[in-house]
Amino acid sequence: MGYACFDVEHVGKVAHVRLKRPDAYNTMTREFWTELPEIVNGLDAAGNTRVVVLSSTGKHFSAGMDLAVFTGGGGDALGGGGAREEGRVRARLRQTVLMLQDTFTALERARMPVLAAVQGGCIGGAVDMVSACDIRYCSADAFFVVQEIHLGMTADVGTLQRLPKIIPEGVAREMAYRGQRLSAERAHQVGLVNEVFDTHEDLVDGVLEIAAEIASKSPLAVWGSKEMINYSRDHSVADSLNHIATWQAGMFHPGDMIESFSAKSDKRDPVFEDLPPSPDTF
């Protein structure tokens, strides 16, 4: 299927999802907000993708929200959907913000890890997006900006909720209050990205290699790890320990462990069953 904002390529068990509007700095048009969750939810539902790599094309990763979403063509979506009574206009705006948030929450909700490969500018809504990914990497020319403060608004699609749990809170606050660029080097220092690659090409090649390594592991164990890390981020240690105990009671079976040991004994790569497809209906 063709998309206006993305190309999707499968490399073994890795899905490489690329933003493909470089001349427009990969800004987030109205199509973006429906296409991204459609792609991610579809890959998740099928069960045979084990890692998603989210990368981009051109000079910048993404310049964030396309202005057309606020004005011509998209103003109706952020306005009132044709409503005139003020309460209904405000209610529609709240629904719209929740819909935009859910676009990026799809990355977090997916059973497989999502790795972001960032080159050039990661601006505004793009910071919201990569904050919802499992791991971030970047090229040496990358920079990150919470742009919303320069527009007289508060970031509302996930940056302020997720960023302080990825990097030190003081750094997140400074990014939100001042809107200054966080360089690739500084992003690495504070833990926003795991590694800085010299060039965009090196970045994509390197992240695809990391993704392939993750994809070689038991997808059930990887899913469990993602589930537990995300749960622990938002709950107490006691609650999280209880959650992993319950998960293991239902999900832990020796099949993948036996395959791991057998493969090591036979000096071969292990072969694991894909995750089951998500049910379409009850």
N, C-alpha and C positions, 0 to 999 in steps of 0.2 A: 504493500500500500504506500502511496506517495503522501508526503507531508509537506506543508508549506515552510515549516521552521526546522525540520530535523531530517537527517539521513540515519537509517538504522542498518548496521552491518553485523552479521554474526561471524565470529571467529572462534570456531569450536564451540565451547560452552559459554563464551563471553559475548555479550551484546554490546556493540560499540555504537552509542547514540551521539550524533554530532549535530550541534547547531550549525545551520547552513546559510545564514544570511550575512556574510562578512561585510558586504558593501554598506549594510545598515547597522554595522557593529553588533549584529545578533540581538537587536532589541526585542523585547517581549511583546509581540502583537497579540491581538485577540485570539488568533489561532494557536499561539504558543500555549495559552493557558488551558486549552482543551486537548491539544496534541500530546503534551508531555505526560499527563496522567493516563491518557489512553495507551501510550506506548508502554509505560512502566507497569501499569496494571495488567496489560495484555501479556507482557513477558512473565510477570509474576504468576498469572493464572495458568499459563501453559506448563510451567514447572521445569522446563528443560534448559532454562538459562540460569547459570550459577553465579555470574557476576555481571554487573552493568558498568561500563566505562562511559562517563559523560564528558565529552570534550567539545571543542569548538573549532571554528575556521577563521582565518583572517587575522588582523592586527590585535583585536580584542576578543576576549572570551564572551563578554556581553556587557552592553551599556545599560542594562536594566529595562525598565518599563518603557515601551514605545509611547510617545506623546499622543498618538492617535487614540490610545485607550482612554485618555482623559478628555480628548477634544473630538475632532471629526471622526465619525465612524464608531468610536468606542464610548463616547460621552454618555450615550443612553444607558450603557451597561453600568457605569459608575454613578450615573445620575439616579433616576427613579424608574427606569424602564417605562417611561411614558406617564408615570404617576405625577400628580400635581400637589396633592395634599402633603404637607410637610412630614407628618408622621410616617406616611407610606414611603416617601422618598428616603427618609433616614433608615427605615426598616430594610428597604431594598439595598441600600449601601452596605449595611451590616451583612446581609446575605452575600453580597459580592465579595467583600473582604474575606469571609469564611471560605468562599469558593476558591479564591486565589490562594489562601493558606493551604487548602487541601491539595492543590496542585503539587506543592513541594512536600507536603506530608506523605504523599504517595511514595516518594523516594525513601522516606524513613520507614514506612509501613511495609514495603516490599520484603519478601522473605530472603532475597539475595542482597549482598553488599552492593553499594553504588559508590564508585570511585570517581572523583572529579579531577580533571586535568585542566588547569587554568593557565592560559597565556594572556599577556597584556592586561587590559583593564577588566576587573570583576567589580561591577559598579551597581549600587542600589539593589534592585531585585535580584541581581546575580549573586550577591552576598547571601540573601535569603535562601537562594537555591543551593549553593554549595554548603551552607550551614546544615542543611538537611541531609547531606550525603554522609556516608560512613567515614570516608577518608578523603583528604584533599592533597593534591600535589600541584606544583606549579613550575613554570619556566622562570628564568632569571629576570625577565622583563615584566613579570606580573606585578600587579598592585591591586589592593582591595580598598573600596571606599563605601562607607555608609552614606550614600548621596542624599538621602531623604532630608537630612537636616538643612542642606543648602536650598531645599525647595519649600521650607517652612512647614514641614510635616514630620510626624513620627513614623518611623519604619513600622510596618504593620503585618508583614507576611512571614515572619519567623526569625529574622535576624536578632531581635532583642530578647527573644525567648531562648534561642539555641546558642548564640555566640558566647554568652557568659558561661556556658557549661563546656565550651571547647577551649577558650583562652582565659587568662586571668580577668576577673571582673573589671578591674581598673582599666585594663587595655580596651575591653569592650565598651566601657562607658566613655572613654576618650574618643574612640572611633565614632560612637553615636552622637556625642555632644559637639565634637569639633569637625567631623567629616573630613579629616585629613587622610591622605593616602598611606596605607600600610604596605611597605615594600615587600618584595619576595623574601629578602633576607630577614626582615623583622617578623614577617608572618611565620617563618621557620623557627625563629627564636622563641616566639610565644606559643608555638604549637598549633597554629591554624593549619599549616601544611606539614606533611611528614618529610618531604624531600623537595629540593629545588634542582631542576634540570637546566642545563645550559641553554638549550634551544627548544622551540615548540616541537620540532620533530623528535628530539631526544625524549621530551616529556611524554608524547603520545606512545612512542615505542616502549618506554620504560613502564608506563602505567599499564599498558596492555600485557606486558610481561608479568607484572605483579598480579594482574587479574587472572592470567592463565594459571599462575601458581595457586591462587586461592581456589580457582575452579577445579583444581585437581584433588582438593580435599573432599571429605564427606559433606555433601550439601546439607544434610540434616544437621550435622554438627555445626556447620557454619551458620545455618539459620538459627539454631539454638543459641549460639554465641551472640549473634546480633540481637536476638530477642532479649537475652539476659542483660546485655550492656545497656540497651535502651531502657529497659525496665528499671535497672539499678540507678540510672541517671535521675529518674523521677521519683524514686521511692527510698525508704530507709534500708539500711543493711539487713535488718531483721525481716522486713517484708520481701526483700530480694532473695534472701536465703530460702525463705518459704516458697517463693515462686520457682526457683530452680529445682527444689525438691519435688514439687508437684509436676513440673515439666519432665523431669527425669522419670518419674513414676509412669508417665504415659508415653514418652518418646524414646527412652533409652532401651534399645535392644542390641544384642551383640553382633548383628550382621555386619555392620560397617567396621567394627573393631576386628572381627575375624578376618575380613577381607584385607584390612591394613596389615595384620600380622602375617597373613598368608602371602601377600605381595612382597613383604620384606623378606620372608623366608625364601620365596621363589626368585628374588632379585628382579622384580618387575614392577611396573606402575600399578597401583590399585585401581580397580574399576568399581565405581559406586553407582547405584541406581539414582535416577533423577528424583526430584521431589514430585509428589503426586500433583496432577493438575487441580486447580481450585474448582470446587463444584459450581456448576452454572445455576443449579436450582436446588432447593431443599428436597 
